[in-house]
Amino acid sequence: MPQYLALTYTADVDWWAPEQADELAEYRRFAVDNAGSIRASAVLHPTSTATVVRVEGARGGTVVTTDGPYAETKEALTGYYLIEAADLEEAVVISAQLPAAWGGAVEVRPVMASK
Amino acid sequence: MGPGEYAAHDTVAETVRVEGARILATLIRTVGDVQLAEDAVQEATLAALGAWPVTGVPPQPRAWLTVTARRKAIDALRRERVRPDKERDGLRMIELARPDLPPDDVVNDDLLRLIFTCCHPALSPPTRVALALRTLCGLSPSQIAGVLLTTEAATTKRLTRARQKIAAAHIPYRVPAEGELADRLPAVCAVIHSLYTAGHAPVDGHAAYDVDACTEAIRLAELLHGLLPDQPMPAAVLALLLLTEARRPARLDERGAVVTLDRQDRGRWDTAAIGRGIALLNDSLRGSQGQADAYQLQAAIAAEHARAAGYDDTDWTEIVRLYDLLMSKAPSHAAGLGRVVAAAEAAGPATALAMLAELPPNPRWHAVRAELLAREGRYTEAADALAESLEGPATQPERQHRERRRQSFLQLAEPPDDGDRIG
């Protein structure tokens, strides 16, 4: 069955902050409701904890790290769900239940099947 | 090529354009891959173009093309060594090797699948139009580029990406369930309507209208209505297109100049198309139980114009009422301007000018304002408004029309010159 990565883009929040508790509970409920379709999932620490890694030149070059997210945007990548669905329409129906779908956006990307 | 070869070429071209969508629709379902199916139909076309001028057109061109396309698909499936689902490929091979043609109801279901896949909401609106023109109308990328006012390279890229997305994201090849149709039909109807609008009222370019885009849009509207005859929305779209198309021959004179509605020779309107459009509109309205959608309202406006024996016989009060409904249902700048023009006839230019002031200006807005000012005898302002409208994009015939109007307003604005007589 095809797999899709549903990426949640929302305000750049700290999920452990007390004011996020209710919303985090909604994501947990989503995960329980769709347990049969979710193969993996995670919520992410805020982008202030991100580190961008680049290697200069080619493989083996100097490793350069920079503090912060890859791209500064209003909405940040805050979590992901690996979803198994019959087709895109089913994946959209599932993704539309994620609170990010109305609090921000969910990007649904098909996962390439390994050969 | 001799004359006979040209005739064979035309027959192939026309047969493929008519049959291509049918053959493709079934082949996509069988092989489960838009690109592979399209390539197979394309190769079958080339084979026909090569063979038929020599052998003559076979008695059943559809069967010939179908069987040839299937063979090309089998070749392609065999060539692709790394395919994840070998077992399914085996079943496909068996289906493709069948000598018989699919029955009409199967083909119709496949055509509906193709329509709903090409017009899927997960694809962008311009991509839906390009895909529909490619797969359902059989136009080449360069023809599509002409219709959509873009380049062949951009069109090819757009089509390739669309096929990749359909395959990679598994956009289903399926007709939506009855309950989903209400959600999915607007996207399909919007493709047909925007295609017609692109042909009928292009933003700029040399021609006042593009015959191909209009014809293809009507072809699609006929197809969709034929496949879903009980659905009100496709009937309304077809009604709207027929009622608009019926008046097209009178929109330009023999030299290609714009003729406005008040001066059109109504004898050149297509009365058969008008009759059919009105009948379709009535059917559609009966099917939707009194709640008119935007297509029904636009068709009703077109029907009011088409029904009037002369410009002065037009029921402008009714047209204003229909525009009011349309603006409350689906507000758009074009509908707003149409409402202003109708209000000028129903209530006078002063009322219309007040309504116009509430809409944001664009080139068409300035052109409408110019005509309203001229009716009030304010010719200098009218000429200025047309000058402003000419700063924006418009088709060549429309520009020439506005330029002529501007010249005549300028002449009317000149006070009588008595200087010579005194001297």
Chai-1 contact restraints between the chains, C-beta under 6 A:
chainA,res_idxA,chainB,res_idxB,connection_type,confidence,min_distance_angstrom,max_distance_angstrom,comment,restraint_id
A,P2,B,H170,contact,1.0,0.0,6.0,A-B,restraint_1
A,D87,B,H170,contact,1.0,0.0,6.0,A-B,restraint_2
A,D87,B,P172,contact,1.0,0.0,6.0,A-B,restraint_3
A,L88,B,A122,contact,1.0,0.0,6.0,A-B,restraint_4
A,L88,B,A169,contact,1.0,0.0,6.0,A-B,restraint_5
A,L88,B,H170,contact,1.0,0.0,6.0,A-B,restraint_6
A,L88,B,I171,contact,1.0,0.0,6.0,A-B,restraint_7
A,E89,B,P172,contact,1.0,0.0,6.0,A-B,restraint_8
A,P110,B,A168,contact,1.0,0.0,6.0,A-B,restraint_9
A,P110,B,A169,contact,1.0,0.0,6.0,A-B,restraint_10
A,K115,B,V82,contact,1.0,0.0,6.0,A-B,restraint_11
